[in-house]
Every structure is written in C-alpha cells, then in structure tokens.
Amino acid sequence: MRVELSIDRTKELPKGAVPALEKELLKRLQNHFDDCSLVIRRAGSDGLSVYGGEKEIKKTVEEILQQTWESADDWFY
C-alpha cells in the first residue's frame, strides 16, 4: 500500500515539520499495515491518496493522520 500526502505549500510550518511528520506518520501506519510506504510533499493544495487498499483503509489512514497531527506536541519537539 502507498500513501501520498500533499500539504499546501502556502501553509507556514515550523522548520523540520515535514520530515518529523513523515517519520512519525510512517511509524504509526506501519503499526497498522505491514507493507506501507509514505510520500509527503508540498503542493498547490492539501490532499491524501491511498493506493493499493480498500475504501475502508483510506478512512483508517485519515484517522491515523488526524491523530498524528493532533498529537504533534508529543513527537515534534
């Protein structure tokens, strides 16, 4: 399964936020899915794509992403 996350390039993010998010999110995704890769890039708009999984899997990935983003104080600093 491949997950691609796009973050709007106009959003101000702290220095090092994208690599830290990638590391933490990949760790959490691999806890749920055995064969998972992750790509995070800055783009023209926010987006999430999940390849190689069922529709229910995208919902799970969205929930994991939301939990990861909301807990940034725990893993970013």
C-alpha positions as CSV (number, residue, x, y, z in Angstrom):
1,M,0.0,0.0,0.0
2,R,1.2,3.5,-0.8
3,V,0.1,6.7,0.9
4,E,0.7,10.1,-0.6
5,L,0.1,13.2,1.5
6,S,0.2,16.7,-0.1
7,I,0.5,19.8,2.1
8,D,-0.4,23.2,0.7
9,R,2.9,25.0,0.1
10,T,1.4,28.3,1.3
11,K,0.9,26.9,4.8
12,E,3.5,28.1,7.3
13,L,5.1,25.1,9.0
14,P,7.9,25.0,11.6
15,K,11.3,24.1,10.3
16,G,11.7,20.4,10.1
17,A,8.0,19.7,10.4
18,V,7.6,17.7,7.2
19,P,10.4,15.2,7.9
20,A,9.3,14.8,11.5
21,L,5.7,14.2,10.4
22,E,6.8,11.7,7.8
23,K,8.8,9.7,10.3
24,E,6.0,9.7,12.9
25,L,3.2,9.0,10.5
26,L,5.1,6.2,8.8
27,K,5.7,4.6,12.1
28,R,2.0,4.7,13.0
29,L,0.9,3.5,9.6
30,Q,3.3,0.5,9.8
31,N,1.8,-0.4,13.2
32,H,-1.5,-1.0,11.3
33,F,-0.4,-2.1,7.9
34,D,2.5,-4.5,7.1
35,D,3.5,-3.2,3.7
36,C,3.1,0.5,3.6
37,S,5.1,3.4,2.1
38,L,4.6,7.1,2.6
39,V,5.4,10.1,0.5
40,I,4.8,13.7,1.8
41,R,5.3,16.6,-0.5
42,R,4.4,20.3,-0.6
43,A,1.9,21.0,-3.4
44,G,-0.7,23.5,-4.5
45,S,-3.3,22.1,-2.1
46,D,-3.8,19.6,0.7
47,G,-4.6,16.1,-0.4
48,L,-4.4,12.4,0.6
49,S,-4.2,9.5,-1.7
50,V,-4.1,5.8,-0.7
51,Y,-3.2,3.3,-3.4
52,G,-3.5,-0.5,-3.1
53,G,-6.1,-0.5,-0.3
54,E,-9.9,-0.8,0.0
55,K,-12.1,2.2,0.7
56,E,-12.2,1.4,4.4
57,I,-8.4,1.6,4.6
58,K,-8.5,5.2,3.5
59,K,-10.8,6.1,6.4
60,T,-8.3,4.4,8.8
61,V,-5.4,6.3,7.2
62,E,-7.3,9.5,7.6
63,E,-7.9,8.8,11.3
64,I,-4.3,7.9,11.9
65,L,-3.2,11.1,10.1
66,Q,-5.6,13.2,12.2
67,Q,-4.4,11.6,15.5
68,T,-0.8,12.1,14.4
69,W,-1.3,15.8,13.5
70,E,-3.3,16.5,16.8
71,S,-0.5,14.9,18.9
72,A,2.3,16.9,17.3
73,D,3.2,18.4,20.7
74,D,4.2,14.9,21.8
75,W,6.5,13.9,18.9
76,F,7.6,17.2,17.2
77,Y,9.6,18.9,20.0
